[in-house]
Amino acid sequence: MKRLFYRIISKISLFWRFFLILAVVVFLFAASLAAATLHFAHTLRYSYMEHLENQFQHSVAMFLRDVKINNQLPGFMERSDGFLPIRSAGRRLSPQNVYNLTMLHNAFTDNSYLMQLPSESFLYFRNSGVCLTRQRLFQEVESCFADYLVYDETVNLPEMLTSAKPEFHSGTLMLPAVELSIGGTAPVTALTMLVYPLTPFASAQHTVYGFIYPDTYFRERFQLDTLPADSFFQIVSTNGSTLLTQGNTVRENYKQLTYDIPSLSCKLVLGISDNHLQTAVLRSLTSALIILGISVAVGVALCFIFSHVGVSPLRKLVRAHAGEAEADSNRNELTAIDNFMSSTHAKNMALRNMLLSSFLVRVFAGLAVPKYELRQLENSFPLFRLTLRVAVIRECGADLNDTGDYFALSLDTAATALLDALPDAFIREHINMQETLLLFRDEPANLTRLHDLLFALNAGAGSQLRFIGGVSTPFIGLAEIGDAVRQAQACLSEADESILTIANDGGKPDDYSVVGSDELKQLRQALVGWNRDDVCTQINLLASLAIHSAEPSAEEIYYNVVFLLREAAAAARLSFASVETDSYSPQHSPDINLRRLKNAAEALFAQKTEQKESDRKRLCEAIVQHIRDNFSDPSLCMASLSKQFFVSERFIYSSILEVTGTTMSSFLTEVRMEEAARLLRETNESTTDIAEKCGYTVKSTFFRNFRKQFNVTPADYRLSSSASSLTSGKI
């Protein structure tokens, strides 16, 4: 048998010997490649669906957070000045209620902006028929939904608002998405959410809040543009009716992700086509087949070369080249790789630390952080995708003897000792000289380890603790880290020198500051309404509280007032001069420190006044420029300008008079006559066509105004212009 095998091999040429060996290798390679490709396709599909499910759950959480913020608006509005008079007023508003209505509209606009509500929302009072929107106010609800919020004919929202019974529609009601035009803009598909509040004032019998979500909101919130083109998104009511649909209407061979929302009586559905997943698998298989074909072609070519040329020349060439480059390769390759890896690692670490440091400092100071920075940090720090806790470690400053290992440590050295003993998942950032911020995973073992380390740092101190800590409730992601930091500080303010305190309240605090005094609440309300006298009064009351009361401390009151002033400045797009007000000065009395904040508040009010004047000037110039650009419109008048710019006709009249020095009619006539004169000089068009281009539908009116402006008729003006041009040409 062995001899027969050798005889067969001896009769086969060298080419076919190589070919048989290559065939076996290619067969094994193809089998392994097919198995790896199938495994990769299965893993790819599973990972893709898992990623989509996590993304969908996160988007739903953000949507529910927006809805929760919407439901907080009724509470803010009911505490506003003028709410009760307008709510209890009859069908016709009395003259004294006009001031209350104006103040209420300002409060509605400011609260909507501060809470970052949808692009448009409204508040409807059943008794008085008043309807407030973010842009305008209407004393008759019919005017609001006939001129400003124009719904599709399939939904009669005014009748629904006036006839619906609160006892049957208490809570939240979502209407099907229809075509909606806002302020004369092009119609868009929008979904309306009605809120009938249930409060101690029983305002659900009198008020209805509406929040309008265009289809672009759901496309951005649920990141539908990143999904395949044949995907779909639906909001389905519990009774089976469809409230909103985006994407493909075909529902065959789809993988669906659903999320029930009982509070809104609906569920969210996201569908991904199986064809898309199959297409991805086919692409992977096609790539594998291409690689296999290339490998076979290369193998056949190598077989031909080895069988006809032989391998000796190739061996000599390889040895010669290897002998020359072996020394340099061994010397330089590892060095280049080490240098590249070390420099890349250093740059990445520096960038990540810089982003984290900037983010945490701004969050602690109450400043806004752009969304793209949150995404960068979440990509750089996988820790932020988990459930975390925030711990604020504070040095008590007790006068202790240096009898232990840790008694003489500063906060910076103690924090370093903490990080050396804590797991790698901990991240530390210095906020100031008195506090250190720690972020760590929400695990009982971490809390126990942190407690033990703080206990070790305070060992031997007796009743005088050196270091104490406050830990906030768990939170997910970076968006809630500001609230978590404030909760941790609130734990410290109530710690009573305990080593570690954990917050029990998982919800967002009602106040934006750690101290929940009535004076701070009233100060925030005064800043929302930009009431100068009330702001100064509340700062004076807080100064008196800081002097005569031990709790809260003057420093806590100071930083809470700074936070409220910075928040009001950011909402009004003003610059807050925080250079002199960033830090509390212990060398001065509480009255002097808070007097600096009073001066900062006065500076904000001065900026607000300048801003109003600047906005008014720009609006006046925009009105005049609009007249210059649209003088050919025959319907151009003060009434049309009032609707265009959402201001009164009196304001239009005073604006034109202020900029041009003439009335509306005189200025419009002057602009039209200048254009008519230019057309008569430079073109051969008839006077009828020129009159139409200048906005005159009646030819006699055009002739009369032209003669009044130039003391000649249009025909005589054209002749005189032609004669003068001929004379100048001859000369």
MITOR-67549 format. One record per residue (C-alpha): y, z, x; residue in three letters. Coordinates in steps of 0.2 Angstrom, whole numbers, plus 5000, padded with zeros to 4 digits. Each point is the difference from the previous one (the first is absolute). Example, Ala and Ser with C-alpha at 12.3 -4.5 7.8 and 13.67 -1.06 7.14 Angstrom:
# MITOR-67549
497850395062ALA 501749975006SER 
***
This chain:
# MITOR-67549
500050005000MET 501150045014LYS 499749845009ARG 500349904984LEU 501750084999PHE 500549965017TYR 499449824998ARG 501149984985ILE 501550085009ILE 499749895015SER 500149844989LYS 501650064992ILE 501649945009SER 501350125007LEU 501249964985PHE 498850054987TRP 499550165009ARG 501850054999PHE 500249944983PHE 498550114994LEU 500750155008ILE 501749974992LEU 499249974983ALA 499250175001VAL 501750085006VAL 500949914986VAL 498850054987PHE 500150195005LEU 501949985001PHE 500149924982ALA 498950134993ALA 501150145007SER 501649914995LEU 499449984982ALA 499550184999ALA 501750065007ALA 500949884989THR 499250074984LEU 500350185005HIS 501849965004PHE 500349914983ALA 499250154991HIS 501150125010THR 501549904998LEU 499849994981ARG 499750194999TYR 501550045011SER 501249894991TYR 499550074983MET 500250185007GLU 501749955007HIS 500649934983LEU 499450164991GLU 501050115011ASN 501549894999GLN 499950004981PHE 499850194999GLN 501550025011HIS 501149884990SER 499550094984VAL 500550175007ALA 501749925005MET 500249934982PHE 499650174992LEU 501250085012ARG 501449884994ASP 499550044981VAL 500150195004LYS 501849975007ILE 500449914984ASN 499550154990ASN 501250115010GLN 501549904994LEU 500150094982PRO 500150175008GLY 501549955011PHE 500949914986MET 499950154988GLU 500950105013ARG 501449885002SER 501750024992ASP 500249914984GLY 498249984996PHE 500050124985LEU 501649944992PRO 499349825000ILE 498350044995ARG 500650104985SER 501449884995ALA 500049904984GLY 499849814999ARG 501949985004ARG 500650085016LEU 501650104999SER 501449965013PRO 499750165009GLN 498249955003ASN 500649855011VAL 500250115015TYR 498350084997ASN 499349834999LEU 500849945016THR 499450165010MET 498349984992LEU 499849825006HIS 500650055017ASN 498750135001ALA 498649884994PHE 500549875013THR 500150135014ASP 498350084995ASN 499249834999SER 500649955017TYR 499550175008LEU 498250004992MET 499849815005GLN 499549954983LEU 499649824995PRO 501349875001SER 500550034982GLU 499850144988SER 500850064984PHE 500350164990LEU 500249984981TYR 500750144988PHE 499349984983ARG 501450104990ASN 501549915008SER 499249845004GLY 500750005018VAL 498949915013CYS 500350035019LEU 499449885013THR 500350015019ARG 501349864999GLN 500950024983ARG 500150124985LEU 499949944982PHE 500650104985GLN 498949904989GLU 498149975005VAL 500049834991GLU 501449945013SER 498950065015CYS 498549904994PHE 500949854994ALA 501249975015ASP 499350105015TYR 498150034998LEU 499449854991VAL 498150014996TYR 498849874995ASP 499949974981GLU 498350075000THR 500750185003VAL 501450074989ASN 500450155011LEU 501650064990PRO 499050024984GLU 498650095009MET 501250125008LEU 500950044984THR 498550014989SER 498750085011ALA 499550184996LYS 499950115015PRO 498650104993GLU 498949855001PHE 500749935016HIS 500250165011SER 499849985018GLY 499949835008THR 499849834991LEU 499749845010MET 500549834991LEU 499249845004PRO 500849895013ALA 501249874993VAL 501449895006GLU 501650105003LEU 501849945005SER 501150145008ILE 501949975000GLY 499849814997GLY 498949975015THR 498449894999ALA 498650074989PRO 498750095009VAL 498350084995THR 500350184998ALA 499050154994LEU 501050144991THR 499550185000MET 500750124987LEU 500150185003VAL 500350124985TYR 500350175009PRO 499350174993LEU 501250135006THR 500750174994PRO 501549904993PHE 498849894989ALA 500949855006SER 498549894996ALA 500750004983GLN 501749935006HIS 499749905016THR 498949875007VAL 499949955019TYR 499549835005GLY 499549935017PHE 499849825003ILE 498749945013TYR 500149815005PRO 498449915005ASP 500650005018THR 500050195000TYR 498150004997PHE 499749855012ARG 500950105014GLU 499350184995ARG 498249945000PHE 500249875014GLN 499449864990LEU 500749875012ASP 498850055013THR 498549974989LEU 499149834997PRO 500849884989ALA 498750014986ASP 500150194998SER 500750084985PHE 500950164995PHE 500050084982GLN 500750154991ILE 498950034985VAL 500450124986SER 498750124993THR 499949904984ASN 499549855009GLY 501649905000SER 500749935016THR 501750065006LEU 500249905016LEU 499049865008THR 500449925017GLN 498949875008GLY 498549904995ASN 499450024982THR 498249955003VAL 498950155001ARG 498349935006GLU 499250055016ASN 501350145004TYR 499950165008LYS 501150124991GLN 500850175005LEU 500650114986THR 501150164999TYR 500250094983ASP 501750094997ILE 499850114985PRO 501850065001SER 500649824997LEU 498549954988SER 499649855011CYS 498949955014LYS 500449895015LEU 498849865005VAL 500049905016LEU 498849855001GLY 499449915016ILE 499049844999SER 498250005007ASP 500449825005ASN 501350065013HIS 498750115008LEU 498749875000GLN 501249885008THR 500350125014ALA 498150025003VAL 499849815000LEU 501449995013ARG 499150125011SER 498449904999LEU 500949845003THR 500750075016SER 498350065005ALA 499349824998LEU 501449935010ILE 499650125014ILE 498249964999LEU 500349815001GLY 501150015015ILE 498750115009SER 498649874996VAL 501149865007ALA 500550105016VAL 498150045002GLY 499549824999VAL 501349955012ALA 499550135012LEU 498149944999CYS 500549835004PHE 501150055015ILE 498650125007PHE 498649874998SER 500949855008HIS 501250085012VAL 499150165004GLY 500750185003VAL 500250005019SER 501849925000PRO 500550124987LEU 499350155009ARG 501049955016LYS 501649984991LEU 499850164991VAL 499650095016ARG 501549935010ALA 501250044986HIS 499350184998ALA 500050035019GLY 501949965000GLU 500550104984ALA 498850155001GLU 501250115010ALA 501549964990ASP 499150024984SER 499350175004ASN 501750065007ARG 501249934986ASN 499150004984GLU 499850184997LEU 501750045007THR 500849884987ALA 499050064986ILE 500550185004ASP 501849965002ASN 500049914983PHE 499150134991MET 501150145007SER 501649914996SER 499549954983THR 499450184995HIS 501650085007ALA 501149884990LYS 499050034984ASN 500150185002MET 501850005003ALA 500349894985LEU 499050114989ARG 500850165006ASN 501749924997MET 499649954983LEU 499350164995LEU 501450115008SER 501349894991SER 499150014983PHE 499750195000LEU 501850045006VAL 500849894986ARG 498850074987VAL 500450185004PHE 501949965000ALA 499849924982GLY 500449825005LEU 499149854993ALA 498749915009VAL 499649814998PRO 498349954993LYS 499649895015TYR 500150155011GLU 498750094989LEU 498849855001ARG 500250005019GLN 499750185001LEU 498549994989GLU 499349865011ASN 500350095016SER 499450174994PHE 498449994989PRO 500250194998LEU 501449964987PHE 498749924989ARG 499150164997LEU 500550154990THR 501150115011LEU 500950165001ARG 501750055007VAL 500250165010ALA 501750065006VAL 499950135013ILE 501550115003ARG 500450135013GLU 500650164993CYS 501050055016GLY 499450185001ALA 500450095016ASP 498350035007LEU 499450065017ASN 499149895012ASP 498450104999THR 498949854994GLY 499649825004ASP 501049934986TYR 501450134997PHE 501349915012ALA 499649834993LEU 501349894992SER 499749894985LEU 499749855011ASP 498850085011THR 499150084985ALA 499949834991ALA 499249935016THR 498750145000ALA 499649964982LEU 499849825003LEU 498850035015ASP 498950114989ALA 500149904984LEU 499049844997PRO 500749835005ASP 500449954982ALA 501650125001PHE 501749925003ILE 501550105005ARG 501849965000GLU 501550115004HIS 501350014986ILE 501250135008ASN 499950145012MET 499450124987GLN 498649904991GLU 498549895004THR 499249884988LEU 498149985001LEU 499049874990LEU 498150024998PHE 498549954989ARG 499850104984ASP 498450095005GLU 499650184998PRO 499550015018ALA 501749945006ASN 500950134989LEU 498850145007THR 500349945018ARG 501949994998LEU 500050184993HIS 498950075014ASP 501249925013LEU 501550074992LEU 499250175000PHE 499649985018ALA 501849965004LEU 500550164991ASN 498750115008ALA 500750175005GLY 501649974991ALA 499750134987GLY 501049984984SER 501349895009GLN 499349824999LEU 500549885013ARG 499549844991PHE 499749964982ILE 499549844991GLY 500249924983GLY 498749874994VAL 500449884985SER 498849934987THR 498949855005PRO 500849834998PHE 499449825004ILE 501049875010GLY 501850015007LEU 501049984984ALA 499950194995GLU 500250075017ILE 501850054996GLY 499550114986ASP 498650075010ALA 501250065014VAL 501150084987ARG 498550094992GLN 499450065017ALA 501850075003GLN 500050084983ALA 498450095005CYS 500950075015LEU 501550064990SER 498850104989GLU 498850055014ALA 500650175003ASP 499549995018GLU 498249954996SER 499049905013ILE 499549854988LEU 500549964982THR 499349864990ILE 500949924986ALA 499150004983ASN 501149894990ASP 499449825002GLY 501449924990GLY 501749935006LYS 501350144999PRO 501349994987ASP 501450025013ASP 500349905015TYR 500450165010SER 499050155005VAL 501250124992VAL 499949984981GLY 501650094995SER 501049954985ASP 501549975011GLU 499149865010LEU 499449924983LYS 501750004994GLN 500749935016LEU 498749864999ARG 500649964982GLN 501850005006ALA 499649885014LEU 499049884988VAL 501649994989GLY 501250005015TRP 501050144993ASN 501150065014ARG 500650174992ASP 498250054996ASP 499449965017VAL 501350105008CYS 499750144988THR 498250015003GLN 500250005019ILE 501250144999ASN 498750104989LEU 498649965013LEU 501250075014ALA 500250164990SER 498150014997LEU 499749975019ALA 501250155004ILE 499550134987HIS 498149964999SER 498650025013ALA 498949884991GLU 500149855001PRO 500750005018SER 501749925004ALA 499149875011GLU 498849954986GLU 501449984988ILE 500949895013TYR 498649885003TYR 499749984982ASN 501849954997VAL 499949885014VAL 498449924993PHE 500849984983LEU 501649935007LEU 499049885011ARG 499049954984GLU 501549964990ALA 500849905014ALA 498449895002ALA 499949974981ALA 501849955000ALA 499849895016ARG 501350115009LEU 500050055018SER 499750195002PHE 500950075016ALA 498650115005SER 500650035018VAL 500950164996GLU 498950064986THR 498249975007ASP 499850185007SER 500450174994TYR 501150105012SER 499550185001PRO 501650045010GLN 501149974984HIS 499950094983SER 499149924985PRO 501749964992ASP 500649905015ILE 498349915001ASN 500149954981LEU 501849965002ARG 499549865012ARG 498849934986LEU 501550014988LYS 501049895011ASN 498549885002ALA 499950004981ALA 501949964999GLU 499749855012ALA 498649944989LEU 501150004985PHE 501449915010ALA 498749865005GLN 499449994981LYS 501849974995THR 500349875014GLU 498349924994GLN 500649994982LYS 501649925005GLU 499149885012SER 498849954986ASP 501449974988ARG 500949895012LYS 498549905004ARG 499649984981LEU 501849944997CYS 499949875013GLU 498349944994ALA 500749984982ILE 501549895007VAL 498849905011GLN 498849974985HIS 501549934990ILE 500449885015ARG 498249955001ASP 499749974981ASN 501749954993PHE 499249844993SER 499050114987ASP 500949984983PRO 499350174994SER 500850095015LEU 501050154993CYS 500250195002MET 498550034988ALA 498849895010SER 500650085016LEU 499750174992SER 498249964996LYS 499849925017GLN 500650155010PHE 499550144988PHE 501850074999VAL 501350014986SER 501349864996GLU 501450125005ARG 499250025017PHE 499949815002ILE 501849984995TYR 500650135012SER 498949935014SER 500749834999ILE 501850074999LEU 499750105015GLU 499349865011VAL 501049854994THR 501650084993GLY 499849904984THR 499050014984THR 498349934997MET 500649854990SER 501449965012SER 498950015015PHE 498649894992LEU 501349874995THR 500750005017GLU 498349975008VAL 499549864988ARG 501749915002MET 499850015019GLU 498349914998GLU 500649884988ALA 501449955011ALA 498849975015ARG 498949894989LEU 501549904994LEU 500549975018ARG 498449975008GLU 498949914987THR 500249874986ASN 499150094986GLU 500850004983SER 501050154994THR 498750044987THR 498650025013ASP 501250105011ILE 500450114985ALA 498250034997GLU 499650045018LYS 501550135000CYS 499250094985GLY 501149934986TYR 499149944984THR 501649954991VAL 501049875009LYS 501750054992SER 499850175008THR 499749935017PHE 501649884998PHE 501050154994ARG 499650115015ASN 500149875013PHE 501849954994ARG 500450185000LYS 499450035017GLN 500749845009PHE 501449944987ASN 499149834999VAL 498649924991THR 498349975009PRO 500349815000ALA 501850025008ASP 499350125013TYR 498749885005ARG 501349865001LEU 501150105011SER 498650055011SER 499549825003SER 501849955003ALA 500250135013SER 498449965009SER 500449815000LEU 501750055008THR 499350105013SER 498749875004GLY 501449865003LYS 501050125011ILE 
***
